Amino acid sequence: MGVIGKPHGVRGQVRVHCHGETPERLARHVLADAGGRSFVLEWAADGVAWISEIVNGAPRRITDRDAAARLTNTRLFLPRSALPELENDEFYLADLIGLAARDEQGKTLGSVAAVLDHGAGASLELTDGRLIPFTRACVPEVRIGHGYLVVNPPVEVDAREETKG
């Protein structure tokens, strides 16, 4: 839900880029990084926060620029329980990881290994290495409860696979 950016000043504050609608939500919960460390933050100004790592159950505030710089590009995740409830036909992108990827005839092509989003729209990386744009045309059906999604790879993706073989 957020990414720690560059240090701000010399006393350990960091810039935090929030990917949600409400940055305040980040300050209301214990956040985790991909390595399992836990953090809490306190907003100091718009987009700038004090950050503390939870060590032995207690928050330890980052107080110098060097320690703050070591956190640059750390992705911060909210606990699932802190996310808004979804409607029946909605899902989070993380829910797609691990789903079987089937073609329109029902043949399994692999599974979703990762969901990538670099700003121009999400793509699904399948276990066979193919990248499928996450659009309605290329992924016409998502069945989270049934454990699969339907993919219709664009011609360019299928043509690339044929030249590999």
C-alpha positions as CSV (number, residue, x, y, z in Angstrom):
1,M,0.0,0.0,0.0
2,G,3.0,2.2,0.2
3,V,6.7,2.6,-0.6
4,I,9.4,4.3,1.5
5,G,11.2,6.9,-0.7
6,K,14.2,8.9,-0.1
7,P,15.1,10.4,3.3
8,H,13.7,13.8,4.2
9,G,16.2,15.8,6.2
10,V,18.9,14.4,8.6
11,R,16.8,13.1,11.5
12,G,15.4,10.0,10.0
13,Q,12.2,11.2,8.3
14,V,11.3,9.5,5.0
15,R,9.1,10.3,2.0
16,V,6.3,7.7,1.8
17,H,4.4,7.2,-1.5
18,C,0.9,5.9,-0.7
19,H,-0.8,3.7,-3.3
20,G,-4.2,4.0,-1.7
21,E,-6.9,6.6,-1.5
22,T,-6.3,7.4,2.2
23,P,-2.7,7.8,3.3
24,E,-4.0,8.1,6.9
25,R,-4.8,4.4,6.8
26,L,-1.1,3.6,6.7
27,A,-0.6,5.3,10.0
28,R,-3.4,3.4,11.7
29,H,-1.9,-0.1,11.3
30,V,1.3,-2.0,11.7
31,L,2.8,-2.4,8.3
32,A,4.9,-5.3,7.0
33,D,7.6,-5.4,4.3
34,A,8.3,-8.3,2.0
35,G,10.9,-9.6,4.4
36,G,8.6,-9.9,7.3
37,R,9.8,-6.8,9.2
38,S,7.1,-4.7,10.9
39,F,6.8,-0.9,10.9
40,V,4.6,1.9,12.1
41,L,4.6,5.4,10.7
42,E,3.5,8.8,11.9
43,W,2.8,11.5,9.3
44,A,5.0,14.6,9.8
45,A,3.8,16.5,6.7
46,D,2.2,15.7,3.4
47,G,4.1,12.6,2.1
48,V,6.7,12.7,4.8
49,A,6.7,10.5,7.9
50,W,8.6,9.3,10.9
51,I,9.0,5.6,10.6
52,S,9.6,3.1,13.4
53,E,10.6,-0.6,13.1
54,I,8.9,-2.9,15.6
55,V,11.7,-4.8,17.4
56,N,10.9,-7.2,20.2
57,G,7.4,-5.9,20.2
58,A,8.3,-2.2,20.7
59,P,8.6,0.5,18.0
60,R,12.1,1.8,17.5
61,R,12.1,5.1,15.6
62,I,14.6,5.7,12.8
63,T,16.5,8.8,13.9
64,D,19.2,9.3,11.3
65,R,19.5,9.9,7.6
66,D,21.7,6.8,6.9
67,A,19.2,4.4,8.6
68,A,16.4,6.1,6.7
69,A,18.3,5.8,3.4
70,R,18.7,2.0,3.9
71,L,14.8,1.8,3.8
72,T,14.5,3.5,0.4
73,N,12.3,1.4,-1.9
74,T,10.9,-0.7,0.9
75,R,7.4,-1.7,0.0
76,L,4.9,-1.5,2.9
77,F,1.9,-3.8,3.1
78,L,-1.3,-3.5,5.2
79,P,-2.7,-6.5,6.9
80,R,-5.6,-8.0,4.9
81,S,-8.0,-7.3,7.7
82,A,-7.3,-3.5,7.2
83,L,-8.4,-3.5,3.6
84,P,-12.0,-2.5,2.6
85,E,-14.6,-5.1,2.1
86,L,-15.1,-6.1,-1.5
87,E,-18.3,-6.5,-3.5
88,N,-19.0,-10.0,-4.9
89,D,-17.4,-9.4,-8.3
90,E,-14.3,-7.6,-6.9
91,F,-11.0,-8.9,-5.9
92,Y,-7.5,-7.7,-5.0
93,L,-4.7,-8.3,-7.5
94,A,-2.8,-10.4,-4.9
95,D,-5.8,-12.8,-5.0
96,L,-4.8,-13.7,-8.6
97,I,-1.4,-15.2,-7.6
98,G,-1.6,-19.0,-7.7
99,L,-4.8,-19.2,-9.7
100,A,-4.7,-21.7,-12.6
101,A,-4.6,-20.0,-16.0
102,R,-6.8,-21.7,-18.5
103,D,-7.4,-21.0,-22.2
104,E,-10.9,-20.5,-23.5
105,Q,-11.2,-24.2,-24.3
106,G,-10.4,-25.1,-20.6
107,K,-6.8,-26.3,-21.2
108,T,-4.5,-25.3,-18.3
109,L,-1.6,-23.2,-19.4
110,G,0.1,-22.9,-16.0
111,S,-0.7,-20.6,-13.1
112,V,-0.3,-17.0,-12.2
113,A,3.2,-16.6,-10.7
114,A,3.1,-12.8,-10.2
115,V,1.0,-9.7,-10.9
116,L,3.2,-6.9,-12.2
117,D,2.1,-3.3,-12.4
118,H,4.7,-0.7,-13.5
119,G,2.2,2.1,-13.9
120,A,0.9,1.4,-17.4
121,G,-1.5,-1.3,-16.3
122,A,-1.2,-4.7,-14.7
123,S,0.2,-7.8,-16.4
124,L,0.0,-11.4,-15.2
125,E,3.2,-13.4,-15.3
126,L,2.4,-17.1,-15.8
127,T,4.6,-19.9,-14.5
128,D,5.7,-20.6,-18.1
129,G,7.1,-17.1,-18.3
130,R,4.4,-15.6,-20.5
131,L,3.2,-12.1,-19.7
132,I,-0.5,-11.5,-20.2
133,P,-1.9,-8.0,-20.1
134,F,-4.5,-7.8,-17.4
135,T,-7.3,-6.5,-19.6
136,R,-10.9,-7.7,-20.2
137,A,-9.8,-8.9,-23.7
138,C,-6.9,-10.9,-22.5
139,V,-8.4,-12.1,-19.2
140,P,-12.1,-12.3,-19.9
141,E,-13.0,-14.3,-16.8
142,V,-11.7,-14.4,-13.2
143,R,-13.1,-17.2,-10.9
144,I,-11.4,-16.7,-7.6
145,G,-13.7,-19.1,-5.8
146,H,-13.1,-21.8,-8.4
147,G,-9.3,-21.3,-8.4
148,Y,-8.8,-20.3,-12.0
149,L,-9.0,-17.5,-14.6
150,V,-9.4,-17.6,-18.3
151,V,-6.6,-16.1,-20.5
152,N,-6.8,-15.2,-24.1
153,P,-3.1,-14.3,-24.8
154,P,-2.7,-11.6,-27.5
155,V,-1.4,-12.8,-30.8
156,E,2.1,-11.3,-30.1
157,V,2.5,-13.5,-27.0
158,D,1.4,-16.6,-28.7
159,A,3.6,-15.9,-31.7
160,R,6.6,-15.4,-29.4
161,E,5.9,-18.8,-27.8
162,E,5.8,-20.5,-31.2
163,T,9.2,-19.1,-32.3
164,K,10.7,-20.4,-29.0
165,G,9.6,-24.0,-29.7
